[in-house]
């Protein structure tokens, strides 16, 4: 899977007013109520003592809709800590999808923090998939499948939720290691998560030429006339569509 063009990165850094020696930690997405930008900001505050050139950039800051409250709270925290518009930068304009690659190529690492609740356990954060695509190491909150993969395949680091001190240490380790050191492993994971690969089992199942089992078959149940009619229609439709490798919806 071809990553974005590295030549797009310097332009993004110039628009943000960053110097070549600045270290860009990118929050590559919006701010929502189930995420935890506060831990990211507090981690940056601790990291700054050791890495004064570190910059935390929120790519998708917006005051519109459900993102409004989370964005305002994050801005207030950054201002209270004396970091706003210096060490912490909020991009007020939504980045067009086709331009996101330049932001990913401009960064030294990505950060993604979220709260500890049910949504987090069963989520799959697509913003991390973009990082894999761009060969950008990730520092994220532990607790979901992609975070486990970050740890298992050494794509960055994952830390417990709500701990800015541990998060700062993880950021420092990833920045010290350097983006280039993660590139090969990230490329392998990106190739493993392409649409053609992850959808292959589903496509294979849909394309299989099967004779569907009639509704209720083998159950020893007396079916109502409406059930028999629906089952008959399903079987007839399946046989008609089978040469085209199309499977009708299963009758329930």
C-alpha positions in Angstrom: 0.0 0.0 0.0 1.6 3.3 -1.2 1.9 5.9 1.6 1.3 9.6 1.1 3.9 11.7 -0.7 6.6 12.9 1.9 6.9 16.2 -0.1 3.5 17.3 1.3 4.8 17.4 4.9 7.0 20.5 4.8 4.1 22.7 3.6 2.0 21.7 6.5 4.7 22.5 9.0 5.2 25.9 7.4 1.5 26.7 7.6 1.6 25.8 11.3 4.6 28.1 11.9 6.9 25.2 13.0 10.7 25.2 12.7 12.6 22.3 11.3 13.8 21.3 14.8 10.3 21.2 16.3 8.8 17.8 17.1 5.3 17.5 15.8 3.0 15.2 17.8 -0.2 15.0 15.8 -3.8 14.4 17.0 -5.1 13.4 13.5 -8.8 13.8 13.9 -11.6 15.6 15.7 -12.2 16.0 19.4 -15.3 14.3 20.7 -16.8 13.7 24.1 -15.6 10.0 24.4 -12.0 11.0 23.7 -9.5 12.4 26.2 -7.5 15.4 24.8 -6.9 16.5 28.4 -4.5 13.6 29.0 -2.6 14.4 25.8 -2.3 18.1 26.8 -1.1 17.3 30.3 1.4 14.8 28.9 2.8 17.5 26.6 3.1 19.9 29.6 5.3 17.3 31.4 7.2 16.4 28.2 8.1 20.1 27.6 10.4 20.1 30.6 12.6 17.6 28.8 11.8 18.4 25.1 11.1 22.1 24.8 10.7 21.8 21.0 7.7 19.3 21.3 4.5 20.6 19.8 1.0 19.0 20.1 -1.2 19.8 17.1 -4.9 19.1 17.0 -5.7 18.6 13.3 -9.5 18.6 13.5 -10.4 21.2 16.1 -13.9 22.5 15.6 -16.6 24.3 17.6 -19.4 22.9 15.5 -21.9 20.3 16.7 -20.9 17.6 19.2 -17.2 18.5 18.9 -17.8 22.0 20.3 -17.8 21.3 24.0 -14.7 18.9 23.8 -12.8 21.5 21.7 -13.6 24.4 24.1 -12.6 22.4 27.1 -9.3 21.4 25.5 -8.5 25.0 24.5 -9.3 26.1 28.1 -7.0 23.5 29.6 -4.1 24.4 27.2 -4.6 28.1 28.0 -4.6 27.5 31.8 -1.3 25.5 31.4 0.2 28.3 29.4 0.6 26.1 26.3 -2.0 27.5 23.9 -0.8 28.7 20.5 2.7 27.8 21.4 3.3 24.2 22.5 -0.3 23.3 21.8 -1.8 24.3 18.4 -5.5 23.9 17.4 -6.2 23.9 13.6 -9.5 25.7 13.3 -10.3 24.6 9.8 -11.4 21.0 9.0 -8.8 19.3 6.8 -10.1 18.0 3.5 -9.9 14.2 3.3 -7.6 14.2 0.3 -5.1 16.5 2.2 -4.8 14.5 5.3 -1.7 12.7 4.0 0.3 15.9 4.2 -0.4 16.3 7.9 0.5 12.7 8.6 3.8 13.1 6.7 4.6 16.3 8.6 4.4 14.6 12.0 7.0 12.8 14.1 4.4 10.7 15.9 0.7 10.5 16.4 -1.3 10.6 19.6 -4.7 9.2 20.4 -6.2 9.2 23.9 -9.6 8.2 25.0 -11.6 7.6 28.2 -12.0 4.2 29.8 -15.6 3.0 29.0 -17.5 0.5 26.9 -17.2 2.4 23.7 -13.4 2.3 24.0 -13.3 -1.5 24.4 -15.2 -2.3 21.3 -14.1 0.6 19.0 -11.8 0.5 16.0 -10.3 3.9 15.6 -9.9 4.6 11.9 -7.6 7.5 12.6 -5.0 4.9 13.6 -5.4 3.1 10.3 -4.4 6.4 8.6 -1.2 6.4 10.7 -0.3 2.9 9.7 -0.8 3.9 6.0 1.5 6.9 6.5 4.1 4.9 8.4 3.6 7.2 11.4 4.2 5.6 14.9 1.4 5.9 17.3 1.1 6.6 21.1 -2.4 5.7 22.2 -4.6 4.7 25.1 -4.6 0.9 25.7 -7.8 -1.1 25.8 -9.0 -1.9 22.3 -7.9 -4.2 19.4 -5.8 -1.6 17.5 -4.0 -0.5 20.6 -3.2 -4.1 21.3 -1.8 -4.4 17.8 0.3 -1.3 18.4 2.0 -3.1 21.3 2.1 -6.5 19.8 3.8 -5.4 16.5 5.8 -2.6 18.0 4.1 0.3 16.1 4.6 2.8 18.9 3.2 2.5 22.4 0.0 2.1 24.3 -0.5 3.2 27.9 -3.3 3.0 30.5 -6.1 5.6 30.3 -5.8 8.9 32.1 -2.2 8.9 33.1 -0.3 11.9 31.6 3.0 11.0 33.2 3.1 7.6 31.7 1.9 9.1 28.4 4.7 11.6 28.4 7.3 8.8 28.9 5.8 6.9 26.0 5.9 9.9 23.8 9.6 10.5 24.7 10.5 6.9 23.9 8.8 7.0 20.5 10.3 10.3 19.6 13.8 9.1 20.7 13.4 6.0 18.6 12.5 8.1 15.5 9.8 7.7 12.9 12.0 5.8 10.4 12.7 3.0 12.8 9.0 2.0 12.7 8.4 2.3 9.0 8.9 -1.4 7.9 6.6 -2.7 10.6 3.9 -0.1 9.9 4.1 -0.9 6.2 3.5 -4.6 6.9 0.4 -3.8 9.0 -0.9 -1.3 6.5 -0.7 -4.0 3.8 -2.5 -6.5 6.1 -5.4 -4.0 6.6 -6.2 -3.0 3.0 -9.8 -3.4 1.9 -9.0 -6.1 -0.6 -7.4 -8.2 2.1 -9.9 -7.7 5.0 -12.9 -8.1 2.8 -11.7 -11.3 1.1 -13.4 -13.8 3.5 -16.7 -12.0 3.1 -16.4 -11.8 -0.7 -15.5 -15.5 -0.8 -18.6 -16.4 1.3 -20.9 -14.2 -0.9 -19.5 -15.7 -4.1 -19.9 -19.3 -3.0 -22.5 -21.3 -5.0 -24.6 -22.8 -2.3 -28.1 -24.4 -2.3 -29.7 -22.7 0.7 -31.3 -24.8 3.4 -35.1 -24.3 3.5 -36.4 -22.5 6.5 -37.1 -24.9 9.3 -35.5 -27.9 7.6 -34.4 -30.5 10.1 -36.1 -28.8 13.0 -39.1 -31.0 13.2 -41.4 -28.0 13.3 -44.7 -27.5 11.5 -44.4 -24.3 9.6 -47.2 -21.9 8.9 -48.3 -21.3 5.3 -46.6 -17.9 5.2 -43.3 -19.5 6.3 -43.5 -22.1 3.6 -44.3 -19.5 1.0 -41.3 -17.3 2.1 -39.0 -20.3 2.2 -40.1 -21.4 -1.3 -39.6 -17.9 -2.7 -36.1 -17.8 -1.1 -35.0 -21.1 -2.6 -36.4 -20.1 -6.1 -34.6 -16.7 -5.9 -31.4 -18.3 -4.8 -31.4 -20.8 -7.7 -32.1 -18.0 -10.1 -29.3 -15.8 -8.8 -26.7 -18.6 -8.3 -25.2 -18.4 -11.8 -24.6 -14.7 -11.2 -22.9 -15.5 -7.8 -25.4 -13.3 -6.0 -26.9 -14.6 -2.7 -30.4 -13.2 -1.7 -30.9 -12.1 1.9 -31.5 -15.0 4.3 -35.1 -15.4 5.4 -35.4 -15.1 9.2 
